[in-house]
């Protein structure tokens, strides 16, 4: 089963997305946001890493979505400010969780039955 993220028709008309796009590097930030949401879809809208491995985590994401690690850090900072991501550091497990609320409400699972209906 493959999971997917649904972008609503009005996604790019959303006031918050438009405001972010108007920032310097805003379009790049929205691009990073979409790419990270797609990566997080598999885990219910959450990306996780060990807090001590933050640089390695950004490097891995950088290779995956072909954006410099600083671009990812900047995007997450802006997205957090606008409430589009939640960054939670769990001291008990020394882990960091990046939660994308949009993903939780807009993901689906493609099943074999769905594929047969589409043919």
N, C-alpha and C positions, 0 to 999 in steps of 0.2 A: 504494500500500500504506500502510495506516495502522498505526501501532504502538500498543500498549496496555500498561498496567501491571496485573499481577494482584496484588490484595491477598489474601493467604491468609486462610482462615477464622479463624485464630487471631491475626490481626494485632493486634487490639485487646486480646487476652488476653495478649499477650507481656509479660513482666515489665518490660522496659525501657520499652515504650510506656506501661504502667500507671504506672510510676514517674514518667515525664515528665508524664503527665496529672495527677498529684497535686501538681505544682509550681504556684506562682502562674502564671497564664497558660498552664498546661500543655496544655489542650485547644487553645488557639490555636497553640501550638508544633507539636502533632501535625498540625493543619490545614495549617500552612505546610509542614511536612515532606511531606505527601502531595501538595500542590500543586506543590512544587518537584520532587519525584520525577517527577510526570507531565510537567512541562516538560523534565526531563532525559532522559526516555525516548527521545526522538528522537535523542539523541546518545550512546546507549549508557550512560546514567546519569551523564553529566557536563555541568555548566554551566561555561562559561568566560567570562572577561572580561580585558581589559587591566588590569593592576594600577593604572595611573594613572587608570582610569575607574571606580573602585570605587563612588563616590557615584552616578554615572550608572547603573551596573549595578543597584544597590539601588533606585533610582527607577524604572527600567524594570520590575523584578520587582514593585515595589509597585503599579504601574498594572495589571500583568497579573493579579495574584492578589488585588488590593484589600486589601492589608495595608500599614500604614505601614512605611517603610524601617527604622525602629528595631525594629519587630516582627520583620522578616526577619533583621536582624543578631543580635538576641537569640536567635531560634530557631536560627540556624546555630551560635551559640556553645554553646547547650545540646546540640544534636544532635552537635556535635563532641566535647563532653565525654563523651557516652554512646557514642561510636564509631559513630554512624549516618551520619555524613558524614566525608569526608576533605577537608581544604582544603590544597591544594598550591600554593605560590608558586614558579613557575619563573623564576629570575633571568635565565636565558639569553634567554628570549623576553618578559620582563616581563609574563607572563600568570599568572592565577590560575585554578586548576581546582577545582571543587567536585564531588567524586565521591560518588555514592550507591550503595554496594555492593548494597543491596536491589534496585535497579533492574536491575542486571546479571543477577541470578538470577531475576527475576520479570517479564520483559517478553516480549512476543510481537508477531508481525506478522500483521495481518489481510490475507489475500490474496483475490483474486477467487474462487478456488476455495472458500475458507472461506465467503465470503458466499453462494455458490450452494448450498452444503450446508445452510446455516442456513435457507434459504427453504423 
